[in-house]
Amino acid sequence: MSLPSHGANPHHLYKNLGLTAPARIIDFSENVNPLGPPESIQLAWKDFQKSMRLYPDPLGEPFRTNVAKYHNISQDSVFVGNGAAEIFSLLAERFRGKRAILVHPTFSEYEATLKVRNVDIVNVFMKKISTGELPVDELKNQMNHADVLYLCTPNNPTGTLPKRSVINDLIAHAWISNCELVLDEAFIDFISEESSFISSLLAPHVIVVRSMTKMYAMPGLRLGYMVAAPSIVQELQQLAPHWNVNGIAAEVGSLVLKEEAYRQKTIHHSVKMRRNLSLFLTDHGCEVTQSQANFLLFKLQHTHPDFFQSLLRKGIVLRHTMNFHGLNGHWYRIGMKTEVEMGILKKELKVWFAEH
């Protein structure tokens, strides 16, 4: 039995498990903003139609320029990609045949893209999953013999974010050891822009990857960007297909960067839902990660083999962790949804806890 290696697309999960999908399905396995895309996209949609008749800008304009303005950095430091997934694929090509350090559990796409490029992967594990504590001394030792360290900040699937002083310490050591550092900030905007390393640090050996699809609830458009030294940006531009970002995505991305009130509303909602669910789960004996993102990871007090499928039969889709090193399927990730949907989840969980 092979389970999907990503969240979302729950019909594949039901098919692989041989289960009949119920009429009502709530997909907690994906972690896109439950508030939906900003209304400004709908209001301006007719204006984007002209982009369908034109070839897009090969550098991702006007989005590239607006990202630079948003972060107050040079355009030469911005690469625009067809989602963060494309950027990780291009970065993996850049590190072909080299050595990379991954800190588990973490986003499976790093390993998937690096492996097929014959990258020698060094697997390191968090000291404690619930806190996301990093084994800093071990990482420093490995960095002395590696070309790049990948850090997911905040981490997927735990939602934990290392202290800024810890990341600064690793950045400093990366410079000494001639090891690049990739910071995956796909979920940083669910915390705050002040938590990002883009505006405060533009070191030549630090690469920051961002996603536009999670915060703005537009995964179907595929849009992301990377901030790095201009020389690294140029390398990726040469590796990328021509016109790799469609014109509508570039226009929409430019528009939603202006949505500060929307971002703050989303952060408030995410924090409220996450805290409520975390308290509910701990009250029922579960171990819960100290997540700061729009999702959390939890483990039952006692492992039960039917838990995951039992909820699937009720139309509740959690993110399994069978393909995360160090989790081995014993933990489950929940993406925050609307207040009504979170209520349905807790109702079904209450029934399960009462029966077990």
SVG drawing of the C-alpha trace seen along z (x, -y; Angstrom):
<svg xmlns="http://www.w3.org/2000/svg" viewBox="-23 -49 59 51">
<polyline fill="none" stroke="black" stroke-width="0.4" points="0.0,0.0 1.4,-3.4 0.1,-6.5 0.4,-9.9 3.6,-11.7 1.9,-15.1 -1.3,-16.5 -4.3,-17.6 -6.0,-15.7 -7.7,-13.4 -9.4,-11.3 -6.0,-9.7 -5.8,-8.7 -9.2,-7.1 -8.4,-5.2 -5.1,-3.9 -6.6,-2.7 -9.6,-1.1 -12.1,-3.3 -15.3,-4.8 -15.2,-8.5 -18.1,-9.9 -20.3,-12.7 -18.7,-15.3 -14.9,-15.5 -12.9,-18.1 -9.3,-18.0 -7.1,-18.9 -4.1,-17.4 -3.5,-20.6 -2.5,-23.8 -3.7,-26.6 -5.4,-29.7 -9.0,-28.7 -10.2,-32.2 -9.9,-31.8 -8.1,-34.1 -8.3,-37.9 -11.4,-39.5 -9.2,-41.8 -8.3,-38.9 -12.0,-38.4 -12.6,-42.1 -9.6,-42.5 -10.0,-39.2 -11.2,-40.7 -8.1,-42.9 -5.9,-39.8 -7.5,-38.4 -5.2,-40.3 -2.3,-38.4 -3.7,-35.2 -3.2,-36.6 0.4,-37.6 3.6,-35.7 4.6,-36.3 7.7,-38.2 10.7,-35.7 11.8,-37.2 8.3,-37.1 7.5,-40.8 5.8,-42.7 5.9,-40.3 9.7,-40.3 9.8,-44.1 7.0,-44.2 8.7,-41.5 11.8,-43.6 9.8,-46.7 7.9,-44.7 11.2,-43.5 13.1,-46.7 15.8,-44.8 17.4,-44.8 15.5,-43.1 18.7,-41.3 18.3,-39.3 14.9,-38.0 14.1,-34.9 10.5,-34.1 9.4,-30.5 6.4,-28.4 5.7,-27.7 8.4,-27.0 8.4,-23.4 10.1,-24.5 12.6,-26.5 13.6,-23.5 13.9,-21.4 16.2,-24.0 18.3,-24.4 18.7,-20.6 20.1,-20.8 22.5,-23.5 23.7,-21.1 24.0,-18.1 26.7,-15.7 27.4,-17.7 26.5,-17.1 23.4,-18.4 22.2,-18.3 18.6,-17.7 17.1,-18.1 14.2,-15.6 11.3,-15.5 10.9,-18.0 9.4,-18.7 9.8,-15.6 10.4,-17.5 14.0,-18.4 15.0,-14.8 13.0,-13.9 14.6,-16.6 18.1,-16.1 18.2,-12.3 17.5,-12.3 20.5,-14.7 22.9,-12.3 23.3,-14.6 24.9,-12.9 22.3,-13.5 23.3,-13.7 20.2,-13.0 20.2,-14.8 17.3,-14.6 15.7,-17.2 16.5,-16.7 12.8,-16.9 10.0,-16.8 7.5,-18.7 9.8,-21.7 11.6,-21.5 15.0,-21.9 17.9,-21.6 21.0,-19.6 23.2,-22.7 26.6,-21.1 25.9,-18.2 24.8,-20.5 27.9,-22.6 30.1,-19.5 28.3,-18.3 28.5,-21.7 32.3,-21.6 32.0,-18.8 28.9,-19.8 27.9,-22.2 24.4,-23.2 22.1,-22.9 18.3,-23.0 16.2,-24.4 12.4,-24.7 11.5,-27.8 8.9,-27.3 9.2,-23.6 6.8,-21.4 5.3,-19.2 6.0,-20.3 5.2,-24.1 8.1,-24.8 10.4,-27.8 14.0,-27.9 15.0,-30.9 16.4,-33.7 19.7,-33.5 20.0,-29.8 19.6,-30.5 22.0,-33.5 24.5,-31.1 24.1,-28.6 24.4,-31.4 27.7,-32.5 29.1,-29.0 27.9,-28.4 30.1,-31.3 33.1,-30.0 32.6,-26.4 31.9,-27.6 28.5,-25.9 25.4,-27.5 22.1,-27.7 18.7,-27.4 15.8,-28.8 12.4,-27.6 10.0,-30.3 6.9,-29.0 4.9,-29.5 6.6,-32.5 3.9,-34.9 1.5,-33.1 3.7,-34.3 5.0,-37.8 7.2,-39.4 9.5,-40.4 10.3,-36.7 11.7,-36.5 15.4,-36.7 14.9,-38.5 15.0,-42.1 17.4,-41.9 20.0,-39.7 21.3,-39.4 24.4,-37.2 25.9,-35.7 25.7,-32.2 22.0,-32.4 19.1,-31.5 15.5,-32.2 12.6,-30.5 9.0,-31.8 5.7,-30.5 2.7,-32.7 0.2,-29.8 -0.3,-29.1 -1.1,-32.5 -3.1,-33.7 -5.0,-30.4 -4.0,-30.1 -2.1,-26.8 -3.6,-26.3 -1.8,-29.3 1.7,-28.2 3.9,-31.1 6.9,-31.5 10.2,-33.3 13.7,-33.0 15.9,-35.8 19.6,-35.2 22.9,-36.7 22.5,-38.0 25.0,-35.4 22.8,-32.6 19.7,-34.2 21.4,-34.2 22.3,-30.5 18.7,-29.5 17.5,-31.8 19.8,-29.9 18.5,-26.5 14.8,-27.5 12.6,-27.0 11.8,-30.2 8.5,-31.8 8.4,-29.6 5.9,-31.8 2.5,-32.5 1.4,-36.1 -1.7,-35.9 0.2,-34.5 2.7,-37.4 -0.2,-39.9 -2.1,-38.3 1.1,-38.0 1.7,-41.7 -1.8,-42.5 -1.9,-40.4 1.3,-41.8 -0.7,-44.9 -3.1,-42.9 -1.8,-43.8 -5.2,-43.7 -5.9,-40.3 -2.6,-39.0 -3.3,-40.2 -6.8,-38.7 -5.4,-35.4 -2.7,-35.4 -5.3,-36.2 -7.5,-33.3 -4.7,-30.9 -3.4,-31.6 -6.9,-31.3 -7.7,-28.0 -4.3,-26.5 -4.4,-27.4 -7.9,-26.1 -7.1,-22.8 -3.8,-22.4 -5.6,-22.8 -8.3,-20.3 -5.7,-17.7 -3.6,-18.1 -6.7,-17.8 -7.2,-14.4 -3.7,-13.2 -2.1,-13.9 1.4,-15.2 1.3,-18.4 4.1,-20.3 4.8,-24.0 3.7,-25.1 3.7,-28.7 2.3,-28.0 -1.2,-27.4 -0.9,-23.7 0.2,-21.5 1.4,-18.0 0.1,-15.7 0.6,-12.1 -2.0,-10.0 -1.3,-9.0 -1.6,-5.4 -1.0,-4.4 -4.1,-3.0 -3.8,-1.3 -7.4,-2.3 -7.3,-6.0 -6.4,-7.4 -8.8,-5.3 -11.6,-5.7 -11.5,-9.5 -11.3,-9.0 -14.5,-7.1 -16.1,-10.1 -14.8,-12.4 -12.0,-13.8 -8.7,-13.8 -5.6,-14.3 -2.0,-14.3 -0.3,-11.0 3.4,-11.0 4.5,-7.7 7.0,-9.4 8.5,-11.7 11.8,-10.4 11.5,-10.1 7.7,-10.2 7.0,-6.8 3.3,-7.4 2.8,-7.8 2.1,-11.6 -0.6,-13.4 -0.7,-16.9 -3.8,-19.1 -4.1,-22.3 -6.2,-25.0 -9.6,-25.5 -12.7,-27.7 -14.2,-27.8 -17.1,-25.6 -14.8,-23.0 -12.6,-23.0 -15.7,-22.4 -16.7,-19.4 -13.1,-18.0 -13.3,-18.3 -16.7,-16.7 -15.5,-13.6 -12.3,-13.4 -14.4,-13.6 -16.4,-10.6 -13.2,-8.6 -11.6,-9.5 -14.7,-8.5 -14.7,-5.1 -11.0,-4.4"/>
</svg>
